[in-house]
């Protein structure tokens, strides 16, 4: 008599194999920088922008992707998020530009403005950019970039 393997076990095994593929040894992290920002038509209580990311692949294998996600955090608060169904390849030891439309809530802008102008003077604004390029067969390349923007002295009271 044939023995049935529980569905939960198969799902767990598939998840382990998929996760191990995403973290192959010797794979260097992607380098992500903002290559440009363009305004998009906005509606109601939100702003829309097209964020262009320059993705550099320092690995010996091309990176295929079929979707992207982006979250921009400013002053430790979510500021803009977006997704794209763009499909492409970042060549081995190469780079590509990935365009992701993002949405910024007017309420988030107001909240950050109140934090910046309503308290003690600040001379820099911290940001964090994180997201993923979705790969074929459940794989994904996650990325993160962070830094701070120095404001001119006296720019924000």
Secondary structure, DSSP 4 states (H G I P E B T S, - for coil): -PPPPPHHHHHHHHHHHHHHHHT-TTPPPPEEEEEEEEEEEEETTEEEEEEEEEEEE-SSS-EEEEEEEEEEEETTEEEEEEEEEEEEEE-TTEEEEEEEEEEEEHHHHHHHHHHHHSSS--SEEEEEEEEEEEPGGG-EEEEEEEEEEEPPTTS--
